[in-house]
């Protein structure tokens, strides 16, 4: 049996995640999830600060259907 995996969509987040960027992240995550049918990796290795807006955006991505 042969299995093929689709390439994963990667969303990279860098710098600081505050209220304005949290809204942008939510929008971009939802778009990436819609395009990739829910298979998205979020790279937070470049993130230096994240407030509750950023965490909220990440949680909204998890719950996005």
Biopython code that builds the backbone (N, CA, C, O; Angstrom):
import numpy as np
from Bio.PDB.StructureBuilder import StructureBuilder

atoms = [
    (1, "UNK", "N", (0.846, -1.165, 0.000)),
    (1, "UNK", "CA", (0.000, 0.000, 0.000)),
    (1, "UNK", "C", (0.895, 1.232, 0.000)),
    (1, "UNK", "O", (1.901, 1.290, 0.708)),
    (2, "UNK", "N", (0.518, 2.188, -0.788)),
    (2, "UNK", "CA", (1.288, 3.414, -0.906)),
    (2, "UNK", "C", (0.500, 4.564, -0.321)),
    (2, "UNK", "O", (-0.681, 4.736, -0.622)),
    (3, "UNK", "N", (1.136, 5.330, 0.493)),
    (3, "UNK", "CA", (0.469, 6.486, 1.085)),
    (3, "UNK", "C", (1.212, 7.744, 0.676)),
    (3, "UNK", "O", (2.441, 7.800, 0.702)),
    (4, "UNK", "N", (0.447, 8.737, 0.304)),
    (4, "UNK", "CA", (1.018, 10.034, -0.073)),
    (4, "UNK", "C", (0.521, 11.077, 0.904)),
    (4, "UNK", "O", (-0.674, 11.163, 1.188)),
    (5, "UNK", "N", (1.434, 11.855, 1.408)),
    (5, "UNK", "CA", (1.031, 12.954, 2.288)),
    (5, "UNK", "C", (1.148, 14.260, 1.526)),
    (5, "UNK", "O", (2.113, 14.493, 0.799)),
    (6, "UNK", "N", (0.158, 15.093, 1.707)),
    (6, "UNK", "CA", (0.201, 16.429, 1.133)),
    (6, "UNK", "C", (1.260, 17.246, 1.869)),
    (6, "UNK", "O", (1.473, 17.027, 3.062)),
    (7, "UNK", "N", (1.929, 18.182, 1.193)),
    (7, "UNK", "CA", (2.855, 19.055, 1.904)),
    (7, "UNK", "C", (2.098, 19.864, 2.962)),
    (7, "UNK", "O", (0.976, 20.315, 2.735)),
    (8, "UNK", "N", (2.718, 20.029, 4.089)),
    (8, "UNK", "CA", (2.101, 20.778, 5.192)),
    (8, "UNK", "C", (2.182, 22.266, 4.954)),
    (8, "UNK", "O", (3.183, 22.765, 4.438)),
    (9, "UNK", "N", (1.140, 22.974, 5.324)),
    (9, "UNK", "CA", (1.151, 24.429, 5.288)),
    (9, "UNK", "C", (1.807, 24.919, 6.570)),
    (9, "UNK", "O", (1.461, 24.471, 7.663)),
    (10, "UNK", "N", (2.750, 25.839, 6.433)),
    (10, "UNK", "CA", (3.472, 26.374, 7.579)),
    (10, "UNK", "C", (3.116, 27.848, 7.753)),
    (10, "UNK", "O", (3.170, 28.628, 6.802)),
    (11, "UNK", "N", (2.756, 28.213, 8.965)),
    (11, "UNK", "CA", (2.538, 29.619, 9.316)),
    (11, "UNK", "C", (3.626, 29.975, 10.322)),
    (11, "UNK", "O", (3.691, 29.400, 11.408)),
    (12, "UNK", "N", (4.483, 30.932, 9.952)),
    (12, "UNK", "CA", (5.566, 31.359, 10.841)),
    (12, "UNK", "C", (5.191, 32.673, 11.493)),
    (12, "UNK", "O", (4.743, 33.611, 10.834)),
    (13, "UNK", "N", (5.381, 32.720, 12.799)),
    (13, "UNK", "CA", (5.063, 33.922, 13.575)),
    (13, "UNK", "C", (6.375, 34.419, 14.176)),
    (13, "UNK", "O", (7.085, 33.662, 14.837)),
    (14, "UNK", "N", (6.696, 35.700, 13.945)),
    (14, "UNK", "CA", (7.934, 36.268, 14.467)),
    (14, "UNK", "C", (7.649, 37.577, 15.182)),
    (14, "UNK", "O", (6.610, 38.205, 14.974)),
    (15, "UNK", "N", (8.579, 37.973, 16.016)),
    (15, "UNK", "CA", (8.466, 39.263, 16.703)),
    (15, "UNK", "C", (7.516, 39.202, 17.882)),
    (15, "UNK", "O", (7.509, 38.240, 18.649)),
    (16, "UNK", "N", (6.721, 40.242, 18.010)),
    (16, "UNK", "CA", (5.789, 40.361, 19.128)),
    (16, "UNK", "C", (4.354, 40.149, 18.667)),
    (16, "UNK", "O", (3.954, 40.629, 17.607)),
    (17, "UNK", "N", (3.584, 39.425, 19.475)),
    (17, "UNK", "CA", (2.175, 39.167, 19.160)),
    (17, "UNK", "C", (1.327, 39.944, 20.154)),
    (17, "UNK", "O", (1.174, 39.555, 21.312)),
    (18, "UNK", "N", (0.779, 41.054, 19.669)),
    (18, "UNK", "CA", (-0.086, 41.881, 20.504)),
    (18, "UNK", "C", (-1.488, 41.881, 19.905)),
    (18, "UNK", "O", (-1.798, 41.057, 19.045)),
    (19, "UNK", "N", (-2.328, 42.796, 20.354)),
    (19, "UNK", "CA", (-3.731, 42.806, 19.927)),
    (19, "UNK", "C", (-3.888, 42.946, 18.412)),
    (19, "UNK", "O", (-4.669, 42.214, 17.804)),
    (20, "UNK", "N", (-3.159, 43.872, 17.799)),
    (20, "UNK", "CA", (-3.289, 44.072, 16.348)),
    (20, "UNK", "C", (-2.789, 42.867, 15.566)),
    (20, "UNK", "O", (-3.444, 42.418, 14.625)),
    (21, "UNK", "N", (-1.651, 42.352, 15.945)),
    (21, "UNK", "CA", (-1.109, 41.185, 15.243)),
    (21, "UNK", "C", (-1.902, 39.928, 15.559)),
    (21, "UNK", "O", (-1.927, 39.002, 14.749)),
    (22, "UNK", "N", (-2.553, 39.873, 16.723)),
    (22, "UNK", "CA", (-3.406, 38.739, 17.060)),
    (22, "UNK", "C", (-4.574, 38.617, 16.095)),
    (22, "UNK", "O", (-4.932, 37.516, 15.676)),
    (23, "UNK", "N", (-5.163, 39.745, 15.746)),
    (23, "UNK", "CA", (-6.261, 39.740, 14.762)),
    (23, "UNK", "C", (-5.764, 39.270, 13.404)),
    (23, "UNK", "O", (-6.432, 38.493, 12.721)),
    (24, "UNK", "N", (-4.587, 39.749, 13.018)),
    (24, "UNK", "CA", (-4.000, 39.341, 11.735)),
    (24, "UNK", "C", (-3.697, 37.843, 11.738)),
    (24, "UNK", "O", (-3.960, 37.157, 10.751)),
    (25, "UNK", "N", (-3.145, 37.332, 12.843)),
    (25, "UNK", "CA", (-2.842, 35.909, 12.934)),
    (25, "UNK", "C", (-4.108, 35.070, 12.819)),
    (25, "UNK", "O", (-4.124, 34.058, 12.118)),
    (26, "UNK", "N", (-5.161, 35.485, 13.499)),
    (26, "UNK", "CA", (-6.425, 34.747, 13.430)),
    (26, "UNK", "C", (-6.908, 34.658, 11.984)),
    (26, "UNK", "O", (-7.293, 33.584, 11.522)),
    (27, "UNK", "N", (-6.887, 35.773, 11.279)),
    (27, "UNK", "CA", (-7.330, 35.807, 9.883)),
    (27, "UNK", "C", (-6.466, 34.896, 9.011)),
    (27, "UNK", "O", (-6.981, 34.124, 8.203)),
    (28, "UNK", "N", (-5.148, 34.996, 9.185)),
    (28, "UNK", "CA", (-4.247, 34.194, 8.358)),
    (28, "UNK", "C", (-4.323, 32.707, 8.699)),
    (28, "UNK", "O", (-4.234, 31.862, 7.808)),
    (29, "UNK", "N", (-4.486, 32.386, 9.974)),
    (29, "UNK", "CA", (-4.631, 30.981, 10.360)),
    (29, "UNK", "C", (-5.896, 30.367, 9.773)),
    (29, "UNK", "O", (-5.871, 29.252, 9.253)),
    (30, "UNK", "N", (-6.999, 31.101, 9.860)),
    (30, "UNK", "CA", (-8.254, 30.586, 9.305)),
    (30, "UNK", "C", (-8.127, 30.367, 7.800)),
    (30, "UNK", "O", (-8.606, 29.361, 7.278)),
    (31, "UNK", "N", (-7.485, 31.301, 7.102)),
    (31, "UNK", "CA", (-7.301, 31.152, 5.655)),
    (31, "UNK", "C", (-6.415, 29.944, 5.348)),
    (31, "UNK", "O", (-6.708, 29.176, 4.432)),
    (32, "UNK", "N", (-5.331, 29.775, 6.114)),
    (32, "UNK", "CA", (-4.431, 28.639, 5.893)),
    (32, "UNK", "C", (-5.147, 27.322, 6.184)),
    (32, "UNK", "O", (-4.977, 26.350, 5.449)),
    (33, "UNK", "N", (-5.939, 27.283, 7.241)),
    (33, "UNK", "CA", (-6.685, 26.069, 7.581)),
    (33, "UNK", "C", (-7.704, 25.730, 6.505)),
    (33, "UNK", "O", (-7.888, 24.560, 6.169)),
    (34, "UNK", "N", (-8.361, 26.735, 5.968)),
    (34, "UNK", "CA", (-9.334, 26.499, 4.896)),
    (34, "UNK", "C", (-8.656, 25.962, 3.638)),
    (34, "UNK", "O", (-9.174, 25.053, 2.989)),
    (35, "UNK", "N", (-7.500, 26.524, 3.295)),
    (35, "UNK", "CA", (-6.773, 26.086, 2.091)),
    (35, "UNK", "C", (-6.216, 24.681, 2.240)),
    (35, "UNK", "O", (-6.188, 23.919, 1.273)),
    (36, "UNK", "N", (-5.779, 24.333, 3.428)),
    (36, "UNK", "CA", (-5.061, 23.074, 3.623)),
    (36, "UNK", "C", (-5.939, 21.988, 4.229)),
    (36, "UNK", "O", (-5.449, 20.911, 4.569)),
    (37, "UNK", "N", (-7.210, 22.258, 4.363)),
    (37, "UNK", "CA", (-8.145, 21.289, 4.942)),
    (37, "UNK", "C", (-7.739, 20.896, 6.366)),
    (37, "UNK", "O", (-7.881, 19.739, 6.762)),
    (38, "UNK", "N", (-7.236, 21.865, 7.125)),
    (38, "UNK", "CA", (-6.954, 21.654, 8.541)),
    (38, "UNK", "C", (-5.576, 21.160, 8.889)),
    (38, "UNK", "O", (-5.303, 20.916, 10.064)),
    (39, "UNK", "N", (-4.689, 21.000, 7.921)),
    (39, "UNK", "CA", (-3.352, 20.485, 8.189)),
    (39, "UNK", "C", (-2.333, 21.618, 8.148)),
    (39, "UNK", "O", (-1.722, 21.875, 7.110)),
    (40, "UNK", "N", (-2.152, 22.298, 9.288)),
    (40, "UNK", "CA", (-1.288, 23.475, 9.364)),
    (40, "UNK", "C", (-0.341, 23.330, 10.547)),
    (40, "UNK", "O", (-0.738, 22.897, 11.629)),
    (41, "UNK", "N", (0.912, 23.696, 10.325)),
    (41, "UNK", "CA", (1.899, 23.766, 11.393)),
    (41, "UNK", "C", (2.177, 25.234, 11.676)),
    (41, "UNK", "O", (2.394, 26.016, 10.750)),
    (42, "UNK", "N", (2.173, 25.611, 12.943)),
    (42, "UNK", "CA", (2.472, 26.990, 13.335)),
    (42, "UNK", "C", (3.849, 27.006, 13.975)),
    (42, "UNK", "O", (4.072, 26.357, 14.998)),
    (43, "UNK", "N", (4.771, 27.744, 13.377)),
    (43, "UNK", "CA", (6.142, 27.863, 13.873)),
    (43, "UNK", "C", (6.239, 29.124, 14.728)),
    (43, "UNK", "O", (6.164, 30.240, 14.214)),
    (44, "UNK", "N", (6.403, 28.938, 16.026)),
    (44, "UNK", "CA", (6.497, 30.058, 16.962)),
    (44, "UNK", "C", (7.936, 30.308, 17.413)),
    (44, "UNK", "O", (8.158, 31.062, 18.361)),
    (45, "UNK", "N", (8.904, 29.696, 16.761)),
    (45, "UNK", "CA", (10.287, 29.803, 17.211)),
    (45, "UNK", "C", (10.828, 31.233, 17.133)),
    (45, "UNK", "O", (11.771, 31.569, 17.849)),
    (46, "UNK", "N", (10.255, 32.072, 16.285)),
    (46, "UNK", "CA", (10.700, 33.458, 16.168)),
    (46, "UNK", "C", (9.883, 34.426, 16.998)),
    (46, "UNK", "O", (10.093, 35.636, 16.922)),
    (47, "UNK", "N", (8.966, 33.919, 17.778)),
    (47, "UNK", "CA", (8.099, 34.766, 18.596)),
    (47, "UNK", "C", (8.825, 35.129, 19.890)),
    (47, "UNK", "O", (9.328, 34.252, 20.592)),
    (48, "UNK", "N", (8.878, 36.441, 20.205)),
    (48, "UNK", "CA", (9.565, 36.874, 21.426)),
    (48, "UNK", "C", (8.597, 37.323, 22.514)),
    (48, "UNK", "O", (8.969, 37.390, 23.686)),
    (49, "UNK", "N", (7.359, 37.629, 22.137)),
    (49, "UNK", "CA", (6.347, 38.059, 23.100)),
    (49, "UNK", "C", (4.982, 37.691, 22.563)),
    (49, "UNK", "O", (4.722, 37.835, 21.369)),
    (50, "UNK", "N", (4.106, 37.216, 23.434)),
    (50, "UNK", "CA", (2.738, 36.885, 23.026)),
    (50, "UNK", "C", (1.795, 37.233, 24.167)),
    (50, "UNK", "O", (1.912, 36.684, 25.262)),
    (51, "UNK", "N", (0.855, 38.147, 23.915)),
    (51, "UNK", "CA", (-0.137, 38.461, 24.947)),
    (51, "UNK", "C", (-1.364, 37.578, 24.759)),
    (51, "UNK", "O", (-1.366, 36.679, 23.918)),
    (52, "UNK", "N", (-2.388, 37.830, 25.532)),
    (52, "UNK", "CA", (-3.586, 36.986, 25.492)),
    (52, "UNK", "C", (-4.281, 37.024, 24.129)),
    (52, "UNK", "O", (-4.970, 36.070, 23.766)),
    (53, "UNK", "N", (-4.114, 38.102, 23.377)),
    (53, "UNK", "CA", (-4.716, 38.168, 22.033)),
    (53, "UNK", "C", (-4.094, 37.125, 21.101)),
    (53, "UNK", "O", (-4.790, 36.491, 20.309)),
    (54, "UNK", "N", (-2.785, 36.962, 21.209)),
    (54, "UNK", "CA", (-2.109, 35.957, 20.392)),
    (54, "UNK", "C", (-2.509, 34.551, 20.787)),
    (54, "UNK", "O", (-2.739, 33.697, 19.931)),
    (55, "UNK", "N", (-2.591, 34.311, 22.096)),
    (55, "UNK", "CA", (-3.029, 32.988, 22.563)),
    (55, "UNK", "C", (-4.454, 32.703, 22.116)),
    (55, "UNK", "O", (-4.783, 31.582, 21.727)),
    (56, "UNK", "N", (-5.293, 33.725, 22.175)),
    (56, "UNK", "CA", (-6.682, 33.589, 21.733)),
    (56, "UNK", "C", (-6.743, 33.238, 20.246)),
    (56, "UNK", "O", (-7.551, 32.404, 19.837)),
    (57, "UNK", "N", (-5.890, 33.873, 19.440)),
    (57, "UNK", "CA", (-5.861, 33.584, 18.001)),
    (57, "UNK", "C", (-5.428, 32.140, 17.746)),
    (57, "UNK", "O", (-5.983, 31.469, 16.876)),
    (58, "UNK", "N", (-4.433, 31.659, 18.509)),
    (58, "UNK", "CA", (-3.993, 30.275, 18.350)),
    (58, "UNK", "C", (-5.098, 29.298, 18.739)),
    (58, "UNK", "O", (-5.320, 28.302, 18.051)),
    (59, "UNK", "N", (-5.782, 29.581, 19.829)),
    (59, "UNK", "CA", (-6.898, 28.720, 20.239)),
    (59, "UNK", "C", (-8.029, 28.736, 19.221)),
    (59, "UNK", "O", (-8.648, 27.704, 18.958)),
    (60, "UNK", "N", (-8.299, 29.902, 18.652)),
    (60, "UNK", "CA", (-9.344, 29.991, 17.631)),
    (60, "UNK", "C", (-8.949, 29.133, 16.414)),
    (60, "UNK", "O", (-9.809, 28.537, 15.765)),
    (61, "UNK", "N", (-7.654, 29.077, 16.116)),
    (61, "UNK", "CA", (-7.189, 28.223, 15.019)),
    (61, "UNK", "C", (-7.422, 26.759, 15.321)),
    (61, "UNK", "O", (-7.823, 25.997, 14.441)),
    (62, "UNK", "N", (-7.176, 26.362, 16.547)),
    (62, "UNK", "CA", (-7.414, 24.962, 16.942)),
    (62, "UNK", "C", (-8.878, 24.605, 16.811)),
    (62, "UNK", "O", (-9.220, 23.501, 16.388)),
    (63, "UNK", "N", (-9.747, 25.543, 17.175)),
    (63, "UNK", "CA", (-11.193, 25.283, 17.180)),
    (63, "UNK", "C", (-11.852, 25.520, 15.821)),
    (63, "UNK", "O", (-13.028, 25.200, 15.643)),
    (64, "UNK", "N", (-11.119, 26.069, 14.874)),
    (64, "UNK", "CA", (-11.668, 26.396, 13.553)),
    (64, "UNK", "C", (-12.047, 25.106, 12.812)),
    (64, "UNK", "O", (-11.243, 24.180, 12.699)),
    (65, "UNK", "N", (-13.267, 25.069, 12.319)),
    (65, "UNK", "CA", (-13.699, 23.888, 11.556)),
    (65, "UNK", "C", (-14.144, 24.266, 10.175)),
    (65, "UNK", "O", (-14.540, 23.399, 9.396)),
]
sb = StructureBuilder()
sb.init_structure("model")
sb.init_model(0)
sb.init_chain("A")
sb.init_seg("    ")
for serial, (resi, resn, name, xyz) in enumerate(atoms, 1):
    if name == "N":
        sb.init_residue(resn, " ", resi, " ")
    sb.init_atom(name, np.array(xyz, "f"), 0.0, 1.0, " ", f" {name:<3s}", serial, name[0])
structure = sb.get_structure()
